Amino acid sequence: MTITAIIIAAAFYFFLGYTILNGRHSKSGIGEKPLIYSSVIVQFFLNINLLLFLGLSLFLVFYDWKFLLILLGTSFILEPFIIVPFLEKLLALICNAFIKKGH
């Protein structure tokens, strides 16, 4: 595996994780949605990640479609256990840092 493939895979998992987070919390009801996802900035960030994920996936279709299939296959295994929980904690840490910095 080259360094380019590692960077593309990391970006793919990053964008996929935040796209899944956006989908989970946009479907939830008002009472079930955590406060962090009601922020306009967080919603903008999650929507931009959706566009970046679609763009990267389209690029991978023409760049190396076999690599895209490998990434999609591994993401089904890694998504519920590693990718989404890690990125959710990372988003919470970043938002908490900005909130503390503002006070």
TORPA-4810 file (N, C-alpha, C, O; in nm, 3 decimals):
<nodes>
NODE_1_0.084_-0.118_0.000_0.000_0.000_0.000_0.088_0.124_0.000_0.186_0.133_0.075_M
NODE_2_0.055_0.216_-0.082_0.132_0.339_-0.088_0.078_0.440_0.012_-0.029_0.421_0.070_T
NODE_3_0.153_0.546_0.030_0.111_0.652_0.122_-0.014_0.722_0.069_-0.097_0.769_0.147_I
NODE_4_-0.027_0.730_-0.062_-0.146_0.791_-0.122_-0.271_0.710_-0.089_-0.376_0.767_-0.058_T
NODE_5_-0.261_0.580_-0.096_-0.375_0.494_-0.065_-0.414_0.506_0.082_-0.533_0.503_0.115_A
NODE_6_-0.316_0.520_0.169_-0.345_0.535_0.312_-0.415_0.667_0.339_-0.510_0.673_0.417_I
NODE_7_-0.370_0.774_0.275_-0.433_0.905_0.292_-0.575_0.904_0.237_-0.666_0.958_0.300_I
NODE_8_-0.594_0.844_0.120_-0.728_0.836_0.061_-0.821_0.753_0.150_-0.937_0.789_0.169_I
NODE_9_-0.771_0.642_0.204_-0.853_0.558_0.291_-0.890_0.632_0.419_-1.005_0.623_0.464_A
NODE_10_-0.796_0.705_0.478_-0.826_0.781_0.599_-0.930_0.889_0.571_-1.022_0.909_0.651_A
NODE_11_-0.916_0.959_0.459_-1.014_1.061_0.423_-1.151_0.998_0.396_-1.253_1.053_0.436_A
NODE_12_-1.153_0.884_0.330_-1.278_0.815_0.301_-1.350_0.777_0.430_-1.469_0.803_0.444_F
NODE_13_-1.277_0.717_0.525_-1.338_0.678_0.653_-1.382_0.800_0.733_-1.486_0.797_0.799_Y
NODE_14_-1.305_0.908_0.727_-1.340_1.032_0.797_-1.470_1.089_0.742_-1.563_1.118_0.818_F
NODE_15_-1.477_1.105_0.611_-1.598_1.161_0.549_-1.717_1.068_0.565_-1.829_1.114_0.588_F
NODE_16_-1.695_0.938_0.555_-1.803_0.841_0.572_-1.858_0.847_0.714_-1.980_0.844_0.734_L
NODE_17_-1.771_0.854_0.812_-1.815_0.858_0.952_-1.902_0.979_0.982_-2.006_0.966_1.046_G
NODE_18_-1.859_1.095_0.935_-1.939_1.214_0.961_-2.067_1.217_0.876_-2.166_1.277_0.917_Y
NODE_19_-2.065_1.155_0.760_-2.188_1.143_0.681_-2.289_1.054_0.753_-2.408_1.084_0.754_T
NODE_20_-2.242_0.945_0.813_-2.331_0.857_0.889_-2.384_0.928_1.012_-2.502_0.914_1.045_I
NODE_21_-2.299_1.004_1.081_-2.345_1.082_1.197_-2.453_1.181_1.157_-2.552_1.198_1.229_L
NODE_22_-2.435_1.247_1.044_-2.534_1.343_0.997_-2.666_1.272_0.968_-2.772_1.324_1.002_N
NODE_23_-2.661_1.156_0.906_-2.783_1.082_0.876_-2.854_1.033_1.000_-2.977_1.035_1.006_G
NODE_24_-2.779_0.988_1.099_-2.840_0.938_1.222_-2.914_1.048_1.296_-3.025_1.027_1.345_R
NODE_25_-2.853_1.165_1.306_-2.912_1.269_1.388_-3.011_1.357_1.312_-3.089_1.429_1.374_H
NODE_26_-3.009_1.352_1.179_-3.111_1.426_1.106_-3.243_1.351_1.107_-3.349_1.412_1.088_S
NODE_27_-3.240_1.219_1.127_-3.362_1.139_1.133_-3.423_1.136_1.273_-3.541_1.105_1.288_K
NODE_28_-3.345_1.168_1.374_-3.396_1.158_1.510_-3.493_1.272_1.540_-3.489_1.377_1.475_S
NODE_29_-3.578_1.250_1.637_-3.675_1.352_1.676_-3.608_1.466_1.752_-3.491_1.457_1.788_G
NODE_30_-3.683_1.572_1.775_-3.628_1.689_1.843_-3.584_1.654_1.984_-3.479_1.701_2.028_I
NODE_31_-3.661_1.574_2.055_-3.625_1.539_2.192_-3.509_1.442_2.201_-3.444_1.434_2.306_G
NODE_32_-3.482_1.368_2.095_-3.376_1.268_2.097_-3.243_1.322_2.047_-3.140_1.257_2.067_E
NODE_33_-3.241_1.438_1.985_-3.120_1.491_1.925_-3.031_1.556_2.032_-3.078_1.642_2.106_K
NODE_34_-2.904_1.515_2.041_-2.814_1.582_2.135_-2.794_1.729_2.098_-2.806_1.766_1.981_P
NODE_35_-2.764_1.810_2.196_-2.752_1.954_2.174_-2.640_1.990_2.078_-2.648_2.091_2.008_L
NODE_36_-2.537_1.909_2.073_-2.423_1.940_1.987_-2.465_1.944_1.840_-2.407_2.019_1.761_I
NODE_37_-2.564_1.864_1.802_-2.607_1.857_1.662_-2.709_1.964_1.626_-2.749_1.973_1.510_Y
NODE_38_-2.753_2.043_1.722_-2.846_2.152_1.691_-2.772_2.279_1.653_-2.834_2.376_1.611_S
NODE_39_-2.641_2.280_1.667_-2.560_2.396_1.630_-2.557_2.411_1.478_-2.545_2.313_1.405_S
NODE_40_-2.567_2.534_1.432_-2.565_2.560_1.289_-2.427_2.528_1.230_-2.417_2.478_1.119_V
NODE_41_-2.323_2.556_1.305_-2.187_2.531_1.257_-2.164_2.380_1.242_-2.104_2.337_1.144_I
NODE_42_-2.209_2.302_1.339_-2.192_2.157_1.331_-2.273_2.101_1.215_-2.225_2.013_1.144_V
NODE_43_-2.395_2.149_1.195_-2.476_2.103_1.082_-2.410_2.137_0.949_-2.412_2.057_0.855_Q
NODE_44_-2.353_2.258_0.940_-2.281_2.297_0.818_-2.162_2.204_0.793_-2.140_2.160_0.681_F
NODE_45_-2.086_2.175_0.899_-1.970_2.086_0.890_-2.013_1.947_0.843_-1.947_1.887_0.758_F
NODE_46_-2.121_1.896_0.898_-2.169_1.763_0.860_-2.220_1.760_0.717_-2.201_1.661_0.646_L
NODE_47_-2.286_1.867_0.674_-2.335_1.872_0.535_-2.220_1.884_0.436_-2.225_1.826_0.328_N
NODE_48_-2.116_1.960_0.471_-1.999_1.970_0.384_-1.930_1.834_0.373_-1.881_1.797_0.266_I
NODE_49_-1.927_1.760_0.484_-1.867_1.626_0.480_-1.944_1.533_0.388_-1.884_1.447_0.324_N
NODE_50_-2.075_1.549_0.379_-2.153_1.468_0.286_-2.111_1.496_0.142_-2.093_1.403_0.064_L
NODE_51_-2.095_1.623_0.109_-2.052_1.657_-0.027_-1.910_1.607_-0.055_-1.882_1.560_-0.165_L
NODE_52_-1.822_1.618_0.043_-1.686_1.569_0.025_-1.682_1.417_0.010_-1.604_1.365_-0.069_L
NODE_53_-1.767_1.348_0.085_-1.774_1.202_0.073_-1.823_1.162_-0.066_-1.768_1.070_-0.128_F
NODE_54_-1.925_1.230_-0.116_-1.975_1.199_-0.250_-1.870_1.229_-0.356_-1.854_1.152_-0.451_L
NODE_55_-1.800_1.340_-0.340_-1.695_1.374_-0.436_-1.580_1.275_-0.435_-1.532_1.235_-0.540_G
NODE_56_-1.537_1.235_-0.316_-1.428_1.137_-0.306_-1.472_1.001_-0.361_-1.393_0.933_-0.426_L
NODE_57_-1.596_0.962_-0.335_-1.645_0.835_-0.389_-1.651_0.838_-0.541_-1.616_0.740_-0.607_S
NODE_58_-1.695_0.949_-0.596_-1.699_0.962_-0.742_-1.558_0.958_-0.800_-1.535_0.897_-0.904_L
NODE_59_-1.465_1.024_-0.733_-1.325_1.020_-0.777_-1.272_0.877_-0.774_-1.204_0.834_-0.867_F
NODE_60_-1.303_0.803_-0.668_-1.253_0.666_-0.655_-1.315_0.571_-0.757_-1.252_0.472_-0.793_L
NODE_61_-1.435_0.600_-0.803_-1.496_0.516_-0.906_-1.409_0.518_-1.032_-1.389_0.415_-1.096_V
NODE_62_-1.358_0.635_-1.067_-1.276_0.646_-1.187_-1.128_0.622_-1.161_-1.056_0.579_-1.250_F
NODE_63_-1.082_0.650_-1.039_-0.940_0.633_-1.005_-0.904_0.486_-0.986_-0.813_0.434_-1.049_Y
NODE_64_-0.978_0.419_-0.897_-0.951_0.278_-0.869_-1.077_0.218_-0.807_-1.095_0.223_-0.685_D
NODE_65_-1.163_0.161_-0.889_-1.292_0.113_-0.839_-1.275_-0.008_-0.748_-1.359_-0.031_-0.661_W
NODE_66_-1.169_-0.086_-0.765_-1.146_-0.200_-0.676_-1.112_-0.152_-0.535_-1.154_-0.212_-0.436_K
NODE_67_-1.035_-0.045_-0.528_-1.000_0.014_-0.399_-1.126_0.068_-0.330_-1.140_0.058_-0.208_F
NODE_68_-1.217_0.126_-0.408_-1.343_0.175_-0.352_-1.425_0.059_-0.295_-1.484_0.073_-0.188_L
NODE_69_-1.429_-0.053_-0.365_-1.502_-0.169_-0.313_-1.440_-0.223_-0.185_-1.512_-0.265_-0.094_L
NODE_70_-1.308_-0.222_-0.177_-1.240_-0.265_-0.054_-1.274_-0.171_0.060_-1.302_-0.215_0.172_I
NODE_71_-1.272_-0.040_0.034_-1.305_0.058_0.137_-1.450_0.044_0.184_-1.478_0.052_0.303_L
NODE_72_-1.541_0.023_0.090_-1.681_0.006_0.128_-1.702_-0.122_0.208_-1.778_-0.124_0.305_L
NODE_73_-1.635_-0.229_0.169_-1.647_-0.355_0.242_-1.593_-0.345_0.384_-1.656_-0.393_0.478_G
NODE_74_-1.477_-0.284_0.399_-1.421_-0.270_0.534_-1.497_-0.168_0.617_-1.499_-0.178_0.740_T
NODE_75_-1.559_-0.072_0.553_-1.633_0.028_0.630_-1.757_-0.032_0.696_-1.798_0.014_0.802_S
NODE_76_-1.818_-0.133_0.635_-1.933_-0.199_0.698_-1.892_-0.269_0.828_-1.971_-0.278_0.922_F
NODE_77_-1.768_-0.318_0.832_-1.719_-0.383_0.953_-1.673_-0.281_1.056_-1.704_-0.294_1.174_I
NODE_78_-1.599_-0.180_1.011_-1.539_-0.083_1.103_-1.635_0.027_1.151_-1.613_0.084_1.257_L
NODE_79_-1.738_0.056_1.075_-1.825_0.170_1.103_-1.889_0.166_1.241_-1.877_0.265_1.313_E
NODE_80_-1.956_0.061_1.282_-2.026_0.069_1.411_-1.934_0.060_1.532_-1.971_0.105_1.640_P
NODE_81_-1.817_0.003_1.515_-1.730_-0.022_1.630_-1.617_0.079_1.645_-1.577_0.109_1.757_F
NODE_82_-1.565_0.130_1.535_-1.447_0.215_1.543_-1.470_0.354_1.484_-1.446_0.454_1.552_I
NODE_83_-1.516_0.362_1.362_-1.519_0.489_1.290_-1.614_0.589_1.354_-1.571_0.698_1.393_I
NODE_84_-1.741_0.554_1.366_-1.840_0.649_1.416_-1.818_0.685_1.563_-1.823_0.804_1.596_V
NODE_85_-1.793_0.590_1.654_-1.769_0.631_1.793_-1.646_0.722_1.809_-1.649_0.817_1.887_P
NODE_86_-1.540_0.693_1.734_-1.420_0.776_1.742_-1.447_0.917_1.691_-1.408_1.014_1.756_F
NODE_87_-1.513_0.929_1.576_-1.539_1.061_1.519_-1.641_1.139_1.601_-1.634_1.262_1.607_L
NODE_88_-1.735_1.070_1.665_-1.831_1.138_1.752_-1.762_1.197_1.875_-1.792_1.309_1.916_E
NODE_89_-1.670_1.122_1.932_-1.593_1.173_2.046_-1.502_1.287_2.004_-1.486_1.384_2.078_K
NODE_90_-1.444_1.277_1.886_-1.359_1.384_1.834_-1.438_1.512_1.812_-1.391_1.620_1.847_L
NODE_91_-1.557_1.501_1.756_-1.643_1.618_1.735_-1.684_1.680_1.868_-1.687_1.803_1.880_L
NODE_92_-1.715_1.598_1.967_-1.752_1.649_2.099_-1.635_1.720_2.165_-1.654_1.825_2.227_A
NODE_93_-1.514_1.667_2.152_-1.397_1.732_2.210_-1.369_1.867_2.145_-1.336_1.964_2.213_L
NODE_94_-1.383_1.873_2.014_-1.359_1.999_1.943_-1.464_2.103_1.981_-1.430_2.219_2.005_I
NODE_95_-1.590_2.062_1.988_-1.696_2.157_2.025_-1.680_2.203_2.169_-1.701_2.321_2.199_C
NODE_96_-1.643_2.113_2.260_-1.620_2.153_2.399_-1.503_2.249_2.410_-1.506_2.340_2.493_N
NODE_97_-1.399_2.230_2.330_-1.285_2.321_2.333_-1.326_2.460_2.286_-1.281_2.560_2.342_A
NODE_98_-1.410_2.468_2.183_-1.455_2.598_2.135_-1.548_2.665_2.235_-1.545_2.787_2.250_F
NODE_99_-1.630_2.587_2.303_-1.721_2.644_2.403_-1.642_2.699_2.521_-1.671_2.809_2.568_I
NODE_100_-1.543_2.625_2.568_-1.460_2.672_2.680_-1.377_2.792_2.640_-1.354_2.881_2.722_K
NODE_101_-1.332_2.797_2.516_-1.253_2.910_2.468_-1.337_3.036_2.459_-1.286_3.146_2.480_K
NODE_102_-1.465_3.021_2.429_-1.555_3.135_2.418_-1.588_3.199_2.551_-1.620_3.318_2.555_G
NODE_103_-1.582_3.124_2.660_-1.615_3.179_2.791_-1.499_3.241_2.855_-1.510_3.293_2.966_H
</nodes>
